Amino acid sequence: NMFLTVINMSITASLVAVAVIIARMLLKKSPKVFSYALWSVVFFRLVCPFSFSSRLSLLGFMPSAQTGSAPTRYIPQDVDMIKLPAVHIALDNINSVINDSIPAAAAPFAKLNPMEILIALGTLIWLTGIVVMLAYAAISYLRLRKKISMATLVSENIYESDRILSPFVCGFVKPKIYLPLSLTEKEKEYILLHEKTHIQRLDHIVKLVAFLALSLHWFNPLMWLCFSLMVRDMEMSC
């Protein structure tokens, strides 16, 4: 049930993401903080299983969208029990291609249900992907902490290290700024302003939460693009 719920949320988020990407292009000459803020709408759709759309909203114009605060279900939760299972993603051509390839439910007394097997296999692959992503993130973070463990304290929460090539913020509760030794004083001045802005806006927390949402929807290539664009807008707005 959770796997199917996540797929339904991912479909909704994809539709919203396309609209945000178009809006982002229209806001190309505007301050990047506006483009950065738009990604919060995509994030909301990635983590909230309920739809709050109306006929006046973007999703309200789509045939499969629901109005009010009910869960949006493009794929029914009991799809493995339906005699002729079908999905409804608002685009008829896509619906036809997908529905033609979905196996029919097994007879009432059959031992194996092809659709149930597919959902179980999909759930296993989805959970494995989440574990791999979280493990990769944890190992990368521990390696980074080891690399900067010998960094030299400059002042307050600012450190310098000869083992890093670019500046960054590290830490969640008490974030610290790490700078490479190769910077000039003028470069250091601007970079510190940039990194302090990240901390003031809690961007280090935003990026972590966004990565957790991406880990939940890792199977959706559009969400990888959204994460990349969101990080770019985050940097440019700073």
C-alpha positions, 0 to 999 in steps of 0.5 A, spaced: 500 500 500 505 504 501 509 503 495 502 504 491 501 511 495 508 513 493 507 512 486 501 516 486 504 521 489 510 521 484 505 522 479 502 528 482 509 531 483 511 530 476 505 534 473 507 539 478 514 539 477 513 540 469 509 546 471 514 549 476 520 548 470 516 552 465 515 557 471 522 557 472 524 559 465 519 564 465 522 567 471 529 567 468 530 574 469 527 575 476 531 574 483 533 566 483 529 566 490 523 566 487 525 560 483 528 557 489 521 558 493 517 554 487 520 547 489 517 547 495 510 546 491 513 540 488 516 537 495 509 538 498 506 533 493 512 528 494 510 527 501 503 529 502 498 523 499 492 528 499 490 532 494 487 539 495 486 541 488 480 544 485 477 545 478 481 552 478 488 549 479 493 546 475 491 539 477 484 540 477 484 541 469 486 533 469 481 528 468 484 523 473 485 529 478 480 529 484 478 535 488 478 536 495 482 533 500 482 526 498 488 522 496 490 522 489 490 515 486 492 514 479 493 507 480 488 504 485 490 501 491 486 494 490 489 494 482 492 487 484 484 485 485 481 488 479 479 483 473 482 488 468 487 493 472 488 500 469 491 506 471 489 513 469 494 518 469 490 524 465 494 522 458 489 517 454 495 515 450 500 514 455 494 510 459 493 506 453 500 503 452 500 502 460 494 499 460 495 494 454 501 491 458 498 490 465 497 483 466 490 481 468 488 479 475 488 471 476 482 467 477 479 467 484 482 460 486 488 461 482 495 460 486 499 466 483 496 473 481 501 476 476 499 483 478 500 481 485 507 478 484 509 485 480 507 489 485 511 485 491 517 485 486 516 493 485 516 494 492 522 490 494 526 494 488 523 500 491 525 499 498 532 496 496 533 503 492 532 507 498 536 503 503 542 504 497 541 511 497 541 512 504 547 508 505 551 511 500 549 518 503 551 516 510 558 513 508 559 519 504 558 524 510 562 519 514 568 520 509 567 527 509 567 528 516 574 524 516 577 528 511 575 535 515 577 532 522 584 535 522 581 542 519 584 548 523 579 553 527 579 560 524 574 564 528 567 562 531 564 556 526 569 557 520 575 552 519 580 551 514 583 545 511 588 543 506 584 537 504 578 540 501 578 544 494 571 548 495 568 551 501 561 548 504 557 548 510 557 541 514 553 539 520 546 540 522 545 542 529 551 547 529 553 548 522 560 550 520 563 553 514 569 549 511 574 553 507 580 551 502 587 554 504 588 557 497 583 562 497 585 570 497 582 574 503 577 578 498 575 571 495 574 569 503 570 575 504 565 574 499 565 566 500 563 567 507 558 572 506 555 566 501 556 561 506 553 565 512 547 566 508 546 559 507 546 558 514 541 563 516 536 560 511 537 553 513 539 551 506 543 545 509 537 543 513 533 544 506 538 540 502 537 534 507 530 534 507 530 534 499 535 529 499 530 524 503 524 526 499 528 524 493 530 517 496 523 516 497 522 517 489 529 515 487 525 511 481 522 517 478 528 521 473 524 527 473 525 528 481 533 527 480 532 533 475 528 537 480 533 536 485 539 538 481 535 545 479 533 546 486 540 546 488 542 550 483 537 555 484 539 555 492 546 557 490 544 562 485 539 565 490 545 566 495 
